[in-house]
Amino acid sequence: MPAPPLPPEVQRPAHPPPQLPGSVALATRRRGEGGREGRVDWAGQALEGSRRCELCGAAGRLRCRRCRLTHYCNVDHQKADWVSIHERICPLLIPIRTSLPCLLSEKERKHGMEQLVKRQKYIIDLAYSTAQEFVLDGKHKEAIPAALQALRFSTEAYGSSSVQLVPAYLLLAEASTGVGHLPQASKYLSQAQWIALRTPDCSVAVQCKLHRSLGLFCAAEGNFEQALYHLANDIYLASSTFGLKSIETSGGYFHMANVFFRQNEMDTANSLYAEVTDIWHAFLLKSVQAQEQILKSQPEMSPFTEDKEVSKDRMTEAQQAEAIQVLNAVLDVREQAPKQRPGETAKVLHALAMLYYLIMDLSKAREVGMKAFGLVTQLPQQESLEAIGRLLKLIDSKPSYTK
């Protein structure tokens, strides 16, 4: 990812706000009377007319010159917010944080509120996906401002007790854990857990995410017993909904394998890593075969054409990023193990080659595919050699392209 440009020049307000006690970083904006901008802290207390830092809630003495709506306690926080998410949402904040004129008709006001909600939801999705991408890339510090914005706008759109806030809380917890801020991560997890428990119809998907996040947090604390308990719940819930061999369930297996790996229980860890590899290998092989059949039936179609039949089962960007992270991590374990398992290593390489092919990173697909092919030729049993060779032909038949 190229380095983002520096933020627009910050501007000091003509009259600096009074020094206020610090508030939590989860503060959310709301409109005050007469169009004045206000905030609500975590406890719901209005801070009308105040200007609080977007990241930490301290008194804001700097503001973005471009939108003139976001405030910061210092230049470091302003730059951190810009790099993470503000550059992308800066122009979008103006219509959201500007009050509707009082003289509008009821119909116009209703339309204005509908547009406001649409804009809020767009920013929620953008901020959440941006933060998630940072986390998957291991850039936990950069993820936090974007995740805070996702939480802030989710609170405005759905209310402070809505289950819609849980994904943002969990993302904040994961990012905070990644930078070593375990007490803050614990607070975010507690809030997510409280909302989930008081929501009778909380979805299985949300419960899976909650247990996985709790498992990762306990593992970071070194509490492996509790980590395995939560990850087992994640696997149970995911498998009961999506199936034991689903990619949704594979994440729980992967994180559980990591816990056993850290405990030096290598037999169990290797078994779980093999299960993860099998799930992704089967899923990706099916995806490649399906695309191959469709392209054969429509030879005139470009490989880059967005066709409904080709794209209906396509992985989401989050699933692609998860697959890249998980399979590369398993490959590292296989290649660095004292006792080599060439068959398992070749299977991971084949899965990665298929993944890179599907996301059209053809140079990586060919590089990894050739490694898999070379490794399989050295094995006594070479069942996968034909499939890998066919994949390499598919890769070579495409125009040279790197994502």
HUPE-V34672 format. One record per backbone hydrogen bond with DSSP energy under -0.5 kcal/mol. NH is the residue of the N-H (numbers start at 1). CO is the residue of the C=O. E is the energy in kcal/mol with one decimal. If there is no record, write none. Layout:
BEGIN
nh = <NH | NH>
co = <CO | CO>
e = <E | E>
END
This chain:
BEGIN
nh = <11 | 16 | 27 | 28 | 30 | 32 | 35 | 36 | 38 | 40 | 41 | 44 | 47 | 49 | 50 | 53 | 54 | 57 | 60 | 61 | 61 | 62 | 63 | 64 | 65 | 68 | 71 | 72 | 78 | 79 | 80 | 81 | 82 | 83 | 84 | 85 | 86 | 87 | 88 | 89 | 90 | 92 | 93 | 93 | 94 | 96 | 97 | 104 | 109 | 110 | 111 | 112 | 113 | 114 | 115 | 116 | 117 | 118 | 119 | 120 | 121 | 122 | 123 | 124 | 125 | 126 | 127 | 128 | 129 | 130 | 131 | 132 | 133 | 134 | 135 | 136 | 137 | 138 | 139 | 140 | 143 | 144 | 144 | 145 | 146 | 147 | 148 | 149 | 150 | 151 | 152 | 153 | 154 | 155 | 156 | 157 | 158 | 159 | 159 | 162 | 165 | 166 | 169 | 170 | 171 | 172 | 173 | 174 | 175 | 176 | 177 | 178 | 179 | 180 | 181 | 182 | 185 | 186 | 187 | 188 | 189 | 190 | 191 | 192 | 193 | 194 | 195 | 196 | 197 | 198 | 199 | 200 | 202 | 207 | 208 | 209 | 210 | 211 | 212 | 213 | 214 | 215 | 216 | 217 | 218 | 219 | 220 | 221 | 222 | 222 | 223 | 224 | 227 | 228 | 229 | 230 | 231 | 232 | 233 | 234 | 235 | 236 | 237 | 238 | 239 | 240 | 241 | 242 | 243 | 243 | 246 | 250 | 251 | 252 | 253 | 254 | 255 | 256 | 257 | 258 | 259 | 260 | 261 | 262 | 263 | 264 | 265 | 266 | 269 | 270 | 271 | 272 | 273 | 274 | 275 | 276 | 277 | 278 | 279 | 280 | 281 | 282 | 283 | 284 | 285 | 286 | 287 | 288 | 289 | 290 | 291 | 292 | 293 | 294 | 295 | 296 | 297 | 298 | 299 | 301 | 305 | 307 | 311 | 312 | 314 | 320 | 321 | 322 | 323 | 324 | 325 | 326 | 327 | 328 | 329 | 330 | 331 | 332 | 333 | 334 | 335 | 336 | 337 | 337 | 340 | 345 | 346 | 347 | 348 | 349 | 350 | 351 | 352 | 353 | 354 | 355 | 356 | 357 | 358 | 359 | 360 | 361 | 362 | 362 | 365 | 366 | 367 | 368 | 369 | 370 | 371 | 372 | 373 | 374 | 375 | 376 | 377 | 378 | 379 | 382 | 385 | 388 | 389 | 390 | 391 | 392 | 393 | 394 | 395 | 396 | 397 | 398 | 398>
co = <63 | 14 | 24 | 40 | 38 | 36 | 32 | 33 | 30 | 28 | 45 | 41 | 39 | 37 | 47 | 58 | 71 | 53 | 51 | 59 | 72 | 72 | 11 | 70 | 9 | 64 | 52 | 62 | 74 | 75 | 76 | 77 | 78 | 79 | 80 | 81 | 81 | 82 | 85 | 85 | 86 | 89 | 89 | 90 | 90 | 92 | 93 | 101 | 105 | 106 | 107 | 108 | 109 | 110 | 111 | 112 | 113 | 114 | 115 | 116 | 117 | 118 | 119 | 120 | 121 | 122 | 123 | 124 | 125 | 126 | 127 | 128 | 129 | 130 | 131 | 132 | 133 | 135 | 134 | 138 | 139 | 140 | 141 | 141 | 142 | 143 | 144 | 145 | 146 | 147 | 148 | 149 | 150 | 151 | 152 | 153 | 154 | 154 | 155 | 159 | 162 | 163 | 165 | 166 | 167 | 168 | 169 | 170 | 171 | 172 | 173 | 174 | 175 | 177 | 176 | 180 | 181 | 182 | 183 | 184 | 185 | 186 | 187 | 188 | 189 | 190 | 191 | 192 | 193 | 194 | 196 | 198 | 199 | 203 | 204 | 205 | 206 | 207 | 208 | 209 | 210 | 211 | 212 | 213 | 214 | 215 | 216 | 217 | 218 | 219 | 218 | 222 | 223 | 224 | 225 | 226 | 227 | 228 | 229 | 230 | 231 | 232 | 233 | 234 | 235 | 236 | 237 | 238 | 238 | 239 | 243 | 246 | 247 | 249 | 249 | 250 | 251 | 252 | 253 | 254 | 255 | 256 | 257 | 258 | 259 | 261 | 260 | 264 | 265 | 266 | 267 | 268 | 269 | 270 | 271 | 272 | 273 | 274 | 275 | 276 | 277 | 278 | 279 | 280 | 281 | 282 | 283 | 284 | 285 | 286 | 287 | 288 | 289 | 290 | 291 | 292 | 293 | 294 | 296 | 298 | 302 | 305 | 307 | 308 | 311 | 316 | 317 | 318 | 319 | 320 | 321 | 322 | 323 | 324 | 325 | 326 | 327 | 328 | 329 | 330 | 331 | 332 | 333 | 334 | 338 | 341 | 342 | 343 | 344 | 345 | 346 | 347 | 348 | 349 | 350 | 351 | 352 | 353 | 354 | 355 | 357 | 356 | 360 | 401 | 361 | 362 | 363 | 364 | 365 | 366 | 367 | 368 | 369 | 370 | 371 | 372 | 373 | 375 | 376 | 380 | 382 | 384 | 385 | 386 | 387 | 388 | 389 | 390 | 391 | 392 | 393 | 394 | 395>
e = <-2.5 | -0.5 | -1.2 | -2.3 | -1.9 | -4.3 | -1.1 | -1.3 | -2.4 | -2.6 | -1.9 | -2.5 | -3.1 | -1.2 | -1.8 | -3.2 | -2.2 | -1.4 | -3.8 | -0.6 | -1.8 | -2.1 | -1.1 | -1.9 | -1.0 | -1.8 | -0.6 | -2.7 | -1.7 | -2.8 | -2.3 | -2.2 | -2.0 | -2.6 | -1.9 | -2.7 | -3.2 | -1.4 | -1.1 | -1.4 | -2.2 | -0.8 | -1.1 | -1.0 | -0.5 | -0.7 | -2.9 | -1.0 | -2.6 | -2.4 | -2.3 | -2.5 | -2.3 | -2.1 | -2.3 | -2.0 | -2.3 | -2.0 | -2.3 | -2.6 | -2.5 | -2.0 | -2.2 | -2.4 | -2.4 | -2.4 | -3.2 | -2.7 | -2.5 | -2.1 | -2.5 | -2.7 | -2.1 | -2.0 | -2.4 | -2.6 | -1.5 | -1.8 | -3.0 | -1.1 | -1.1 | -1.0 | -0.6 | -0.5 | -0.6 | -2.5 | -2.5 | -1.9 | -2.1 | -2.2 | -2.9 | -2.6 | -1.7 | -2.2 | -1.7 | -2.3 | -2.7 | -0.5 | -1.8 | -1.2 | -1.8 | -1.3 | -2.2 | -2.7 | -2.2 | -2.4 | -2.3 | -2.4 | -2.5 | -2.7 | -2.4 | -2.1 | -1.3 | -1.4 | -2.8 | -1.4 | -2.2 | -2.5 | -1.5 | -2.1 | -2.4 | -2.3 | -2.1 | -2.3 | -2.8 | -2.4 | -2.1 | -2.4 | -2.5 | -1.6 | -1.1 | -0.7 | -1.6 | -2.1 | -2.8 | -2.1 | -2.4 | -2.6 | -2.5 | -2.5 | -2.5 | -2.5 | -2.5 | -2.3 | -2.5 | -2.2 | -2.1 | -1.7 | -0.7 | -0.7 | -2.5 | -1.5 | -1.9 | -2.6 | -1.7 | -2.3 | -2.4 | -2.2 | -1.7 | -2.2 | -2.5 | -2.5 | -2.6 | -2.5 | -2.8 | -2.0 | -1.0 | -3.6 | -0.7 | -0.9 | -1.4 | -1.4 | -0.8 | -0.9 | -1.4 | -2.6 | -2.3 | -2.2 | -2.5 | -1.9 | -1.6 | -2.2 | -2.6 | -2.2 | -1.3 | -1.6 | -2.7 | -1.3 | -2.2 | -3.2 | -1.8 | -2.1 | -2.7 | -2.2 | -1.7 | -2.4 | -2.4 | -2.7 | -2.2 | -2.3 | -2.9 | -2.4 | -2.2 | -2.8 | -2.5 | -2.1 | -1.9 | -2.7 | -2.5 | -2.4 | -2.3 | -2.6 | -2.3 | -2.0 | -2.5 | -1.9 | -1.8 | -1.1 | -0.6 | -2.0 | -1.6 | -1.4 | -2.6 | -1.6 | -1.4 | -2.4 | -2.5 | -2.4 | -2.7 | -2.4 | -2.3 | -3.2 | -2.6 | -1.8 | -1.8 | -2.5 | -2.3 | -2.2 | -1.9 | -2.6 | -2.8 | -1.8 | -0.8 | -0.6 | -0.8 | -2.5 | -2.5 | -1.6 | -2.1 | -2.4 | -2.5 | -2.3 | -2.6 | -2.5 | -2.2 | -2.3 | -2.8 | -2.0 | -2.4 | -1.8 | -1.3 | -3.0 | -1.1 | -1.5 | -2.3 | -2.5 | -2.1 | -2.8 | -2.5 | -2.5 | -1.4 | -2.3 | -2.6 | -2.5 | -2.0 | -2.4 | -1.9 | -1.0 | -1.8 | -0.5 | -1.3 | -2.4 | -2.5 | -2.3 | -2.0 | -2.3 | -1.7 | -2.1 | -2.6 | -2.5 | -1.3 | -0.5 | -1.2>
END
